[in-house]
Amino acid sequence: MHPLPTGTRVRHYGQQWEAARSGTATIREAQGPLRHGTYEYRVTTGEDFF
């Protein structure tokens, strides 16, 4: 099981204000664990968060 399930709302590390508004992207797909135990996520971005 990957750390963040499909449908989770996420944000870029520099988007502090948007984080309070439930994120700026939604995880659509996850792959991994990859090398060193990391995961790769495909997200939908550009969603309205205002």
C-alpha positions in Angstrom: 0.0 0.0 0.0 1.4 3.4 -1.0 1.5 6.2 1.6 -1.1 8.4 -0.3 -4.2 6.8 -1.7 -5.9 7.7 -5.0 -8.2 10.7 -4.5 -6.0 12.4 -1.9 -5.8 16.2 -2.3 -2.2 17.4 -2.3 -0.2 20.6 -2.9 3.2 21.8 -3.9 5.5 22.6 -1.0 5.4 26.4 -1.8 1.6 26.6 -1.8 1.0 27.4 1.9 -2.3 29.4 1.5 -3.7 26.8 -0.9 -3.1 24.0 1.6 -5.7 25.6 3.9 -8.1 25.2 1.0 -7.7 21.4 0.7 -4.8 21.3 -1.8 -4.3 22.1 -5.5 -4.1 18.7 -7.1 -5.7 15.2 -6.7 -3.7 12.0 -6.9 -5.0 9.9 -9.8 -2.4 7.1 -9.9 0.6 5.8 -7.8 3.6 3.6 -8.7 6.0 2.1 -6.3 7.8 1.5 -4.2 10.6 2.5 -6.5 14.3 2.5 -5.8 15.0 3.6 -2.2 11.4 3.0 -1.2 10.1 6.1 -3.0 6.7 6.4 -4.8 5.7 8.3 -8.0 2.3 9.9 -8.2 0.3 11.1 -11.2 -1.9 14.0 -10.2 -4.5 16.3 -11.8 -3.4 19.9 -11.4 -4.9 23.2 -12.3 -8.1 22.6 -10.3 -10.0 25.5 -8.9 -9.1 25.9 -5.2 -10.7 29.3 -4.5 
